[in-house]
Amino acid sequence: MNLPDYVSENTFLGRFLDGKVWELSDPDMAGNAVELAQSEHVSLMSCRTDPLMDLHPFGFSAIETLITLAIDPKDLFDKTSSPQLKIRRAETGDIGACRNIAGTVLTENRLHQDPLIDDDMASQVRATWIENSINGRADFVLVAETEEGVIGFNAVLLREQDGVIDLIAVEQSSQGEGVGKALVLGMQNHLASQVSRILVGTQDQNHGSLYFYKNLGFKEIERAKTWHWHPR
């Protein structure tokens, strides 16, 4: 069927959830969207709204509050570096290591926060996400590498004047050693003067991530609430 302009189908997530997955772009149409989703046997519908908006009356559940932060890339300049750590562009041979990192580390996201979505499935989504990013979905992916191999990655999207950190992770045993900082700072060399801002989103309950970005100089610019609807 032809979907109305206020919903779109997420075929990527649909592969994992064994059903249709919709994204609702206009929360004012939540009631109409739910009625249509029920008739079309949709497995999941998601929506992001102003933090004060309430979609509970339409059967949605609040999953997370997403915080968007921004920084001028010139403010990321830093001369410190580790001689044991190399930041380079990802290659297809890095996919296995990056999939493993994504699948084991990235658990602070809307899919893992939804009690009706299996955690293993949510991890598979993140693992496949970084694989697709290396294969061309992202504009570029940086990896952090030591003599032992790849220990982190940063997938970057270019959106007009913004560089977006789409997916970033460091393996558990290497966290707290400056790897994440090096991956963010590494964007400077690859973005050059292409963008005027670097953006990143993280969850309000992810206190470690918020501290990390704010310590680098990122400033909060927006908050949005993420809602999920499942058939009952």
Number of C-alpha atoms within 10 A of each C-alpha: 4 5 11 10 9 15 20 15 15 15 13 13 16 16 12 14 17 10 14 20 24 24 17 22 16 14 20 13 12 22 14 13 21 20 11 14 21 13 8 11 13 20 18 21 24 22 21 22 20 13 15 8 12 15 19 12 9 14 16 20 17 21 20 23 20 22 19 19 21 22 22 15 23 13 13 18 11 12 6 8 13 10 7 8 17 20 21 15 17 21 12 9 9 17 20 13 18 27 19 17 24 26 22 17 16 18 15 15 18 20 20 18 16 17 10 11 14 13 16 11 15 22 23 16 21 24 23 17 21 28 21 13 21 23 16 11 15 21 15 19 26 23 27 23 18 13 8 6 13 22 23 26 30 29 25 26 19 17 13 10 12 19 23 21 19 18 20 23 23 26 20 12 8 12 13 11 11 13 25 23 17 21 24 21 21 22 22 19 9 14 17 11 11 14 17 17 19 26 23 20 20 19 20 16 14 13 10 9 15 20 12 14 21 14 11 14 15 22 16 17 11 13 19 18 19 20 24 24 24 18 13 6
